[in-house]
Amino acid sequence: MEQQLQTELLNELLELHNNKSPFLDEHWEKPDLERYTCPQRFAREQERIFRSRPHIAAHASELPEPGSFLTMESAGRPLLLVRGEDGVARAFYNVCRHRGAQLVGQESGCQYRFSCPYHAWTWNNAGDLIAVPHEKTGFPGLDRSEFGLHSVQCEEFAGWIWIALGEDQPTVEEYLGDMTSDILAMAAADHAVFDSDVLDIKANWKILVEGGIEAYHFRVAHKNTIAPLFLDNLSSYRQLGACHMRSVLPRSTLTELGEENKSHWDIAKHANVLYTLFPGSQFLVQEDHFVWIQAQALAPDLTRLRLATMVPNKDMIADKMSYWRKHHTLTRVALDEDFVLGEGIQKGMGSGANPHLNFGRFEGALTQFNQTVDAAIA
């Protein structure tokens, strides 16, 4: 992040703190509960958001060499990610073109050929059909070029493997827009996955995003963990591009900045920066590493999260393992506090206790995020 921008973001928060004011929107909002519970609305979100827009599928290091592959699901679609012999990352539906069987059952590995476990139709990792048992007898005149694996738009950018299930989607850089420079500055290609956890949370995906983009809850929900590290109910947000968001969560050390030369202000030392890449990934950038939170919406009341601690390649050494383990554990503990609350919110949706939720003026990021969702499915 450029020095001038760091200074502007920190100065804005410091002035708010000195004036004893949170970052305020003009109005407080009362969102309806249907957005978190309605199956029809969830189906629109799947189709018009998760199955249409570019989003991150994996970190580039998870396809480390030619022949590497990963299998996964995205918006209910089975996918196969591969790195070809030419070094290019590609994505296909993990579906045999003969009878529709799952082509690859392993989660990951390294191989150059994929043979269907049903009838042994075989493709190379460029998606070309290269073998059909009893081809001349059973499929006379078959044109193999017509039966390559069904490809999915795939692009490697800024250290990540991005996919888009919809047709004719923009490039990743076009989609990121004003967020591009911040994402490039993270230097994700120079990082590796230290450890990751996969959790199924019984809550709508939007509730889980909302839990991370406001600081109103910190002093209460995290009183025994991370609350002392941050100022009470102080954070800022900006929408970047058409649908992404940058949130800044100042630490308690923000108050020390008044004694420093502004040209030396370093946002990494005095704040966590949370990037919300619409729709499925968030990056919580800290002083010496960042956390990647990847969301997969499974049902109106069920979300699968992957929490990965991303650390610099140079620090993936034995002497640093206990240090990174401590950070990964603290992240899990703090986020688990949010997840328990999120599941409680979801459970209470059907009680009839509330006709709507309430977003305060200092929770404006939640309103902005939901307006983005509404526009995407309109």
Buried (B, 14 or more C-beta within 10 A) or exposed (E): BEEEEBBBBBEBBBEBBEEEEBBEBEEBBEBEBEBBBBEEBBEBBBBBBBBBBBBBBBBBBBBEEBBBBBBBEBBEBBBBBBBBEEEEBBBBBBBBBBEEBBBBEEEBEBBEEBBBEEBEBBBBBBBEBBEBBEBEEEBEEEEBEEBBBEEBBBBBBBBBBBBBBBEEBEEBBEBBEEBBEBBBEBEBBEBBBBBBBEEEBBBBBBBBBBBBBBBBBBBEBBEEBBBEBBBEBBBBBBBBBBBBBBBBBBBEEBBEBEEEEBEEBBBBBBBBBBBBBBBBBBBBBBEEBBBBBBBBBBEBBBBBBBBBBBBBEEBBEEEBBEBBEEBBEBBBEBBBBBBEBBBEBBEEBEEEEEEEBEBBBBBBBBBBBBBBBEEBBE
